[in-house]
Amino acid sequence: MANNDSQSTSSASTISTFISSSDRSCNSSSQDWPLNSDKDDTLIPSPTDVHRTFCNGKATWRTFLDRASKIPSGLWPADALDPYITLTDVPSMPEQLPRRDWLYGRPCWELPFDVAGRSCEDHNPHSDTARVHGRRVMFRLQTQDPIQCIICPDAASISLGVGSETTNSLAILVMCWSYILSVRLLEMQGRGVRFTMDRLWPDTSQRKIEQVIDLDLESASPSLTRWLCAILSPKIGWQANDQGRLPPWTTSLTTEVKLNIKAPTPAIEIRLPPSSSEATELLIELCRLFDLGAEATDASGLEPLPPYKASFLATLVIPFYKFTNLQPRLPPPHLTRPRRFGTFRSSHEQSIREYVNDMRYFMTISTHPPSIGSIIWSILWQPDVDCNLVSPWLASVLDTLELVIKQKRVEVLVKTFLCRRPRVAIWWVALFLLGDLAVLDWVRRYAEKLEENYASGSLSPPDPMVSAWTGSKQSFLDLDKDSLYTEPDDLVSRADLLRCRFDLKLQDSAGLNLSWRPFGYIHKKQVELDLWPQLETKYSRKYHSFTWYLNKRQSISDEGFRVCTGRNVQNVPDNLEIGISSIDCSEKDSQTIGVRPSKESTLRMMSFLVEDIVGSRDWANADIQGNREQLSWLRDWEGVDRIDDVTMDDVTMEFDEEPAKPPSWFLEEWIRDEYHWQTATPHDLGDVPLPDDRVRMQNKEGDNNKEASVPNSDNDHAELQDINLKRSHSGAFASDNMSSNSHPSDLPSRRPARPEQPSPPVFDDSTHAKDKSQIVAHSEALSEKDDDWLFDHTKIILRIGNDYFAASSQHRESQLKNLDHSSLDLTLIPRHH
């Protein structure tokens, strides 16, 4: 019999009236908790569970807030801001990189051979384990334009309590680290750099100029002077020799800032810009010149944040800022020559050199912004909170921290996070160091609506790969099974069921993972027989390595920082124990709990429950007691809705009503498979396959005149790839709500919600979001090779309203009737086609 320690499912009953809000749909800002007296509605938690979760959450977060408030301003827990605490198993970016915009790779997982089954790719006959590759991951290597940093007096770092030495030097040091990271990547691509005509010119006079920021470099080397004249110029003063695209850390200062460099000579004799290693030594010279170290402190277990470390952390999140449309805001620089030296020590020099030596590990996580997104929101995750109790848990967080956020006490907020999860909180510190206070509003909005920005999705879905990289768990998927289920009559926890299904779908990128623990149980007899061996066996899915694909013929495997270097920061606290409230919360404390986080998390759980391991979506798979119509949170939910009026046995171009226009030559020839896909890549892209939205369709007879719209420049190529990456993560920060990775519960409700602000429609000239989608044509399944394995690929044409969309699916023809259309990446076919 299964050893089920906590087999209490949430029961529905009348929710007490102290829980209230105003909106009426999951896609609105919040929603009333249902005053439901039907005890068969097992998705809604009891008022007792809601109240208990809120009170325990308050007790938990109050403990961390109290600890944070006792830490003196300007000091931080020792080693909590060491960048190496986040590098547990992060792979190193390859030493030699291709000259293209994107680099691809896949995590490699280790499973028992009996579980891995047919997906096994690397099996040692002398071992009972096998290795399976996971989903493809995209890393951005190049961008078109540098991100501009604004110098302003209200930068978030000023409220961070990092000390005047750090805030006064942050802008200049970020420019230095930006150059070092950027040039290092260009060197890995085999590309050189050169100075441009844009530069600052040193002022050799002794005059004082009002409203100008002076930088005294009187005793600096000519190399340092020339370098700073280039990187501090409003127009970037260096570029790649090939004048190609720039690395993602490239920055420039706003033109409103007037810097005046005081130096004895203009250093015009310096012709070549420094390499990354030479620039590192120049950075050390600069820190030594202005004594940019950190004062020793007598406080036990506490330390200040040195300027070189703060600026390094801030530079690492520059790609994340660009990805999320945040604006770097840095305090005005003010460097003065010290009267005495001694704070910048040899240990600080060694730390800077270590950062550069290990730069390729930091590059990996920095060039994949969704990784940082999944990390930062795991700060609020609690492993033993069920997904239908997310709302009271997050409400307790906001209730505890609301005043801190309102007063913009950034230092107290991040110290609260550091007291809970240092491996996670260090990235929050980095985000605030780069200066945009909009991040502060993210916390409030996420606690209320599970998203960072209005109608933009979220980067919060967890990533087990990133969890393994950083050594910091993000979801129930990162935990082992609760029990073994050896008897046919056992009740299987839904959390264990979804863990087992996930282990058989490691290459699936069509869904957003769920952080919060699924609740309830399912009869084992209702579970697919394919999963029974997993349920009856004690095993763990383990991260093994990461495989980089330099091109189709060359791949590199990397086992990560800990294995490759033999170094690892240990004993980093991860305080995920939940506090137990000894005092009952008053009703007033719980008045503003909105339903949206709980409802969205529960619907995402349902989306996973109804889909079995072969991709068929059926209500019976969830094994939910009672009628679906009695479950109020499932009203208007289309997670298992299917086409009733078009069957797959006789799919034709005929409808009950006439289409808006007859199919064009494009549709007819595409249906007959008279086109093949050709990647439209620049000459330097090699032969790495690109996503389907970057293809040219050419007639097999060679007629190039019949061509779909194709980007015609490197800039177009990179931007479309960037859109594709954003769409692959919940549509976050992109305008396309029909994300290729969205579950039905993640898509906008078909009932129009009351908008908070005007927003453009998702589609042009149509109302597709309100219309039923119909498969009107499909091809035979093709077996395609992607890097190192085969998968099925079926081409589909959907009709939504009066428009047609091209799509592709990894379902075979026989499975199309169970295909979730909202999970497809749709490409609108132009009307003239």
N, C-alpha and C positions, 0 to 999 in steps of 0.2 A: 504494500500500500504506500502511496506517496506520503512523504513526510512534509505535510503542509502546516507550517507553524502559524500562519496568519491567514486563515481561510475565511475571513469576514468580508463579504462584499458589501459595498455601500447600498443601503436601501433607500428608497424614495419615500418621503413623507412631506408633510406640509413644512415649507421653509419659513422660518420665523420672519416677521416683517422688518426686523432691523437690517436685513440685507436688501438694498434697493439701489437702482440706478435708472437711467432714462431711456436707453435706446432699445431697439426692437429687433435687431439682427446681429448675427455674429460678426458681420462686416462693419457694423457701426462701432462707435467708440466703446460702448459697453452695453449691457442688457440686463433687464430684471432677472433675478433668479426666479424660476417658475414656482408659483404657488400651487404646487401639484399635490393633490391628495391621493393620486393613483399610485399604490405601492408597487405596481408592476413596472414602473419606470425606473429600472435599475441603473441607468446612466447618471442620474442626478444624485449627488451625495446628500446624506441626511443633514439637517441643521446642526446636529450635535457634532458631526465630523467637520463641518465647515467652521464652527465656532472653536473647536479644539485645535484645528490646524492654524487658524488665525492667532490664537493665544500662544501656542507653542512657537509660531514664527516670530511673534513679538518678543518672546523671551529669548529666542536664539539671537536675533539681530540686535537686541538691546545689549546683550553681553558683548558683542563685537564693537558696538558703538562706544560703550563705556571704556573698553580697552583702548580704542583709538583716541578717545578724548584725553587719556592720561599720558599719551606720548608727547613730549615737548615739541613745539613747532620747530621745524628745520631738521629734526632728527628722525631716523627711520630704523625699524628693526634690522639688526645686523644681518647682512647677506640677503635680505629680502628683495633687494633691487639688483642682485647680481644677474646679469644677462644670461649666465650659464645655467640658471635654474630651469630654464625653459627648453634646454637642448637635449633632453634625456636620450631620445632615439631619433632626433631629427636627422635626415640624411644630408650629406654634403652635395651641393650642386656640382656637377661634373667639372673637372679642371678645364676641359676644352668644350666649348659650347658652339652650337651651330649659329650661323649668322641669320637668324630669323626672329620674328616677333615672339614666338611661343615655343616653350619646351614642354614635352609631355612625359608623363611617367605613371606608374601604377604601384600601389602597395602590394606586398606579398604577404599572405597570411598562412599560418601553419595550423592544420586541422588533422584529426585522426583520419587515417586513410579510408576507413569505412564511412566516414561522414563526407569527406571530399568527393568520393565517387568519381563520376565522369568528368567533373571539373578539375580533377587533379592534373597538374602539369609537370610536376617534378616529384617523383616518388623514389625514395631510396628503398630497395628491396630488403635491406637490413633494418629498416625502421618502420614503425607502425604509424608514422605521420606523413602527411603529404603537404605540398605547398600549392596555394591557389592565388592567382592574381586578382586584385580588386578593380574597382572602377578607374577610369582614366582621369588624371588630374592635369590641369593646364596651368603653367607658370608663365607670367608675362615677363619677357626679357627687354622689350623696347617700347618706347612711346614716342609720339610725334613732337610734343612740346614739353618744356619743363613746367613744373608746377610753381606758381608764383607764391612767395611768402610775403605776407603783409607785416610790416613793423607797426605795432600799435601798443598803446599803454594799457589796454584791458585784456591782454593775452591771458589765457587760463593758467599758464605757468606761474604768473605772479601770485595767484591764489593758492598755489601748490605748496608753498612753504619750503622751497628748495634753497633759499638763501640768495642774497644779492649777488654773490660771486657767480652763481649759476645763471640767474636771470640776466645779468649784465653781459654775459659772454655767450648766451645760448644761441643767438642769431648767427654770430660769426662761426661758432663751432659747428652748428648744423650745416652751414655751407661747406665747411671743411670735410665733415664726414660724408656729405652728399657727393662731393667730388671723389673721395677715396673709394666709396662703394661703386660709383658709376664707372670710374676708370678701371677698377678691378674687373668688372664684368666685361668691359670692352677688351681688356687684355685676354680674358678667357675666350672671347670670340675671335682673337687674332686681329683686332682692330686697334690702330694707334690713335693718338689725339694730338691736336695742335691748338695753339692760341689763335684767337680771332682778332679782328681789329677793335672789337669792343673791350674796353678796359677802363679802370679808374687811373687817373694820373696823380702821382704823389705830389703833395704841396711841399715844396722845399723851403718856403718862407716860414716865418715864426708868427704870422698874423693869426688872429682869432676871427672866425666867421660865425655870425649868429645863425641860429636855426640849422646848424650843420653838426653832424656827429663826427667828432675827431677820433682817429685811431693813431696813436703815437707809435710808430715803428722806427724810431731814431736809431736804435742799435740792432735792428733786425738784419738778417742776411738779405742780400739782393734777391735770392731765390724765393724767400718767404714774402718779400715785398711784391715781387712780380706775380706770384701765385695768388695772393690776396687781392691784388688789383684785378685779376681775372674773375675769380669766383664771387667777389662782392659787387661786380658790375651789374647794374639793372638789366642790361642785355648780356646774357651769358657770354663770358669771355673765352670759352674754349668749345671745341667740337671734335667729333670723330674725323679722322683724316678722310674717310670716304663721304663725309657730309651726310651720312645716313641717320637713321633714327637713334634716339637717345635712350640710355638706361632709365628704369622707372624711378630712380632716386634723384634725377636731375632737377635742380631747383634754381630759381633766381629771385633776387630781392625786388620788392616793388619799386617802381620808378619814383614814388613820392619820397623815398628816403634819400637824403643827401649825406654820403659818407665822405669824409675828408681824411685821406691817409697822409700822415706826417712822416716823411722819410727824406734822408739826405740826397738820394739819387732816384731817378725814375726807373732804374733797373731795366733799361731798354736792351742791355746786352744779353739778357736771358731770352733765348729764342725758343726753347722747347719746354712745354709744360712738364711737370713732374709725373713720374709713374706713380702707381698706387703706393708702392713701398717708399718712394722718395717723399710723396705727400704726407705719409705717416710721420716721417721724421720732421717734416716742416710743422705738422700739427704739434708734435712734442716740443719743438722749438718755441712755438707760439704759447703753449701752456707754460713753459718754463719762463718765457719773457714776462708774462703777466702773473706768474705764480698761481695758475688755475688748478690748485689741488683742493684739499679739504682739510679744515682744521681738525685736529684731534679733539676728542671729547672724553670727559670723565664719566659720562653716563654709561652704565653697564648694559651691554646688549644693544646699544643704539649707535648709529653713525650718521654723519651727514652724507648728502648725495653730491659727489664731485662733479664739476661742470663737464668734464670729458665723458663721463658715464651718462649723465642726463642727456647730453646732445646726441650720443650714440643711440640711446633708446628712442629719442624723438625721430631720428633719421630713419630708423627701421620701419616706422609706420607711415612714411611718406607715400608708398604705393597704396596703402589702405585709404589714406585721405583722398587720393585721386580717385580711387574706385568708388568711394562713397560720397564724392562731391563735398567733402569738408574743406575748409579753408585754413591752411597753416597761418597762425598768427603768433608772431614772436615779439618779445619785449624789445624796446630800443637798446641797442648795444652801448655799453659804456665801460670800456676797458681803461684802467689807469695803472701806471707803473707802480708796483709795490715799494713801500719804504724798506721792507725787509723781506727776505726770501725764506722759504722753508716748508710751505704747505704742499707744493708740488714735488713729490719725492720720487725716488727711483722705482718704487713699487707702482706708482701711477704710470710711469713710462712703460713698465713691463705689462701692465694691464692693457694699455692702448695697443701695444704690439701683439698681445695675445688676441685681442678682438680682430685685428687684421689677419693674423695667421689662421684664425678659425672663421674668417669672413664667409666662406662658402656655406657653412651650416646656417648662419644667420640669414644669408641670402634666400635660402629655400623657403623659409616660413614668411619672410618679408615679401617675396614676389607672388605669394598666393593669398591675397586679402581675405577670401572666405575662411581660410584657416584661422586668421586672427579674429574674424567675426564669431566663429564657433567657440573660440577660447573665451572671449570677453564675456559672453552671455552665460557661460557655465558658472560664473561667479554666483548666480542666483539659483542654480539648480540644487535641488535637495533629493538625494537618492530614494528616500522613503516617503516621498509625497506622491500620491496617486495623481494621474493626469486629470481627473475630474475635481481635484482639490488644488489645482494650480492657482486659481483666483484668490482664495483666502491666503495662500502662502505668499504670493506676490503682493497682495494688499498689506500684509504685515510688514513686508520689506519697505514699501512706500510709506506706510504709516510711521515707521521708525525713522526713516531717513528724509521725510518730506521737508522738515525744517532745515536740515543741512543742505538739501538741494536748493530750496528757495533762497537761502542766504548765500548761496554759491561758495560754501565752505568746502572747496575742492580737496584740500589737504585732509580734512576729517573723513570725507567720503572714501578716498582711496586708501587711507589708513584702516578704515573699517574693512574694506575689501582685503587688504593685506593681512589683517588679523585672521581672516577666514581662509583664504587660498592664495598664498604668495605667488605660486607658479602662474596663476591666472591674473592676479591684480597687477603684476608688473606691466602688463600690456595696457591696463587702464592708466597707469602712471605715464606710459609712453604717449598715449593719446592726448592726455592733458598737457604734457610737456610741449607738444606741437601746437597747442594753443587755442583750438576752437571750442568755445564754451557750449556750442550746440550739443556736444557729447553729453553734457549735463542733463539736457532735456531728454536725451535718449533713455536715460534710466527711468524717468517718470513715465514716458510713453510706453516703454516696453513692459513695465509692471502693470499697466492698464490694458494694453492692447497687443502685446507680443510682437511689436514691430518698432523699428527705430524712427521711421518717417511715415507721413501720411501716404497711404496707397502705394507703398513701395516694397512690400514684402519685408523680409528680414534675412539677416545673415546668421541668425541664431541657431538654425538646425544643427545638431551635433554631428561630429565627424569622428568615427572610431579611429581612423588613421591619425588624425591630429591628436586625439586623446593618447594614443600610443607614443606619438612623437614627443609630447610634452610631459608625459607621466602624470597627467591630471585628467581624471575621468570626467565625462560630459553627459552621460546618459545611462539608462538602464542596460543598454546594449554592451556597455563596457564591464558589466558585472557578470559573474558566473551564474549558472542556473541555481534556482532556489532549492530544488528537490530533484530526486529521481522518481520516475513514474513507471513502475515495473508491472503493475496490475492493470488489466483492461478496464476496470471500473474506477480507476483513479481520476481525480479531478486535477487537471493541468492548469497551472496559473497562466494567465494570458501573457504575462511578462516572459515566462519561459517559452511559451509557444512562439512568440515573435522573435525571441533570441534565436531559436532553432531555424526559423524560416530565414532570418537574416543571414545566417551562416551558409545557407545554400544559394544566396543571391548576392554574393560579394561583388559581382561585376555589374550589378543593377544600378544605374544612375537615374532611374525614372521616378524616384520618390525622395521625399524629404524625411530624414530620420526624426524620430520622436525622442525627446529628452526624458520626459516624465514617465514614471512607471505605470504601465497598463494595470488596470484593476480587475478583480474578479477571476473566475475560473471557467474552464470549458471541459466538458466530458471527453475523456481520452478517445472514446469511440467516435467522436466527431472530428478528430484530428486526422489529417492525411496519414495513411499508413507509411508513407515515405519518411515521416518524421519520427516514427516510433523508435527506431534504433537510437536516435539522438536523445529522446526523452528518457530512455532506459539506461543511458550510458553517462557516466561522469566524465566530462571532457571540457576543455577550454579552447577557445579560438585565441591564438597568439600571433602577435605581429612579428614578422621575421625580418623583412628588409623592404627596400624601395628600389624599383627598377626604372631607370631613366632610358628613354628612347631617343637617341641622338639622330637616328634615321631608321629606315626599315631594316637595315642590315647590321646595325650596331646598337647594342643596349649595354647598360652598366648597372650592376647591382650594388647597393650600398646598405650596410647594416646599421648605420646610424652613429651618432656621436659617441655614445657610451661604449659601443663595441670597437669602433675604429680608433678611438683615442685612448681608451682605458680610463677616461675621466668621467665623473658624474657627481653632481652636487647632491648629496644625500641628506636625509633627515630634514627635508623641507616639510613643514606642517601642512596638513590638508584637513581642516577642521569641519567635517561634514556631519558631526553629531548634531542631532536636533535637540534644542532645549525644551524642557518640560515646564510649562507655566504652573507655578504654585498658587497664583492668584487669578481668579476668573476675570476675563476682560469684560468691561462694561459694554452695554449695547451700543453706546455712542462710539466706541472705538471701532466698531465693525459696520458702520452705516454705509460706507461707500464701496463695498465689495461688488465689483462688476462681474458678470458671468463670462465675458468674452474669453479670457485666457483658459478657463476650464472647458468651455464648450469647444473652442478650437482644438485644444489638445485631445479632448475626447473624440472629436470627429476624425482627427488624424489617426488615433488609435483604431477607430472603426475602419478606416481606409485600409490599414494593414491587416486587420482581422478578416475582412471579407475576401482577401486575395490569397489564394493558396500558392504553393511553391511553383506551379506551372503558369501562373499569371491569370488564372480564371477567377473572376470576381462574382461571388454568389453570397447572398444574404445568409444562407445556411452555414457558411464557413465560420461565421461569428458566434454561432450557438448562443444567441441572446434570448433570454426568457421573455415571453410575452410577444404581443404583436408589434410590428414596427410602427404602426400608426399610433400606438400608445406612448412612444418615446418622443417626447416633445423636442429634444435637441436634434432629432433626425428629420424634422419637418423641413422641406425644401432641400434636404441633402440628397445629392445625386450620385453618391458613391457607388451604387450598384445599378443605376438606371441604364437601360440598354435600348437599342433601336428596335421598335416593334413593327414599324411599317416597311422596313427594308430587310429582307433576309439575305444571308450570305450564299444560299444555294442558287439563287437566280438574280445576282446583282446586275442591274442594267442601268442605262442612263435614263430610264423612264421613271416618272413620278406620277403620283396621283394628280398633281397639278403641273402645268407646263413650266419648264424652267424659264428664267428671264430671257435667255437666248440659247440657241442651239450650241452644242460643243464646237469649239474652234478646231482648226488644224492642229494647234498645239496640244489640246487635250486628247484628240483622237490619236495622234502619233505617239504621244507620251504613254497613253494607255496601251498601245500596241508594242510598247517597249522599243520604239525606233530611236531612242536616244540612249546614250550612255553618259556617265558622269565623268567630267574632266575637272581636275582641280585647277582653278585659275590663280596661280601663284606667281609671285615675283621670281626672278631667276635665282635668287639666293635662298629660296625656301627649301631646296632639296626635294626629296620625294616623300616627305612626311604627310600623311593624309590630313585633310582639313575637315572641319564640320560641314554638314550638308548644306548650310546656308551660304557657302562660298563656292558654288560650283557653276560651271558653264555647261549647258546642255547642247551637244552637237549632234546633228543628224548623222546616222551611220554612213550615209552616202557622202559625208563630208561637207554638207551645206552649213557653212558658218553664219549664214545670214539669219537663220532661225536661232536666235540666241536669247537666253533669258538675261535679265538685268544682272550685270556682273561688275564688281568694283574694278576700277581701272587704275588704281594706284596703290602703293604700299600703305598709304594712310587709310584708304577705304578698307583694305584687307585687315589691318590691325584693329580698326574700330569695330568691324563686324565680328572679329574674334572676341573682342572685349565684350560686346553685347552678348555673344553666345555664352561666355563665361558667367556673366551676370544672370542670364536667364537660367543657367544651370543651378543657381542657388536661390530658389524661391522667387525668382524675378526681382531679387532685391536690388533697389536703386536703379531699376530699369523701368521703362514705361510699358513694357509688354506684360500684362497680367496673365497671359496664357503661357506660363512657363513650361518649358519642356520637362521639368522635373516636379511639377505640381500634382498633388493628389486632388481628387474632386473637392475635398473639404478645404483645400487651400485656395481654391479659385473664388473669384467674387460671386456672391449670391446672385441668382438670376432675378431675384426680387430687387428692384432698384433701391439702394440705400440712400439715406439723406446725406448728401456730401457735406464735409466740413468746410470745403473751399472749392472753387471752380477747378475742374481738372479736365484735360482733353480726353475724348473718347478713346477706347482701346483700339477700335478699328475705324478706318476711314469709310465714309459713304455707306455705312451699313449698321445694322444692329445685331451683329452675330451673337453677342453674348446672350441675347434673349431667344435665339432660335435653336431648334434641335439640329444636331449635327448628324449627317447621313453619309455613310460610305457609298459612293456611287461607282467606284471602280477600284480594282486592285490588281497588282501583278502576281505572278507566281513567286513563291519564296525563292530567294537567291541565297547561296552560301557565300558570304564575303569574309575576307581575312582582314582582321584589324590587328596590326603588329604581330602577335604571336598566337592567335587562336581564331577559330571559325565561329561565325554566328549567323543565324537566319536573318534575312532582311527582306521585307515585303513593302513594295511601293503602293501608296494609297492616294486616292483623291477623295476629299471630303467636300460635301456641299453644306454650307451654313448660310441660311437665308438665301440670297441670290448670288452668292460668291462661292468660288471654288478655292480649295487649299490643297497644296501638295504636302505630303508627309511620308514618313517611313516608320516602320515598326519592326521590332525583332520578334513579332508573333508570326507563326505560319498561317496559311490561309484558313485552316480549320479552326484557329483560335481567334479570328478577327471578330467573331460575334460577341466575344467577351472582352474586347479591347476597350480600355478606358480612353475615350477620345481626348479628355482633358489632359492626359499625360503626354500627348503628342507635341512635337515641335512643328508648328504649322507655318507654311510659307504661302502667302497670298499670291495666287496666280493672277497676273495683270489682266484687266478686263479686255484689253485688245488682243489677248491670246485666246 
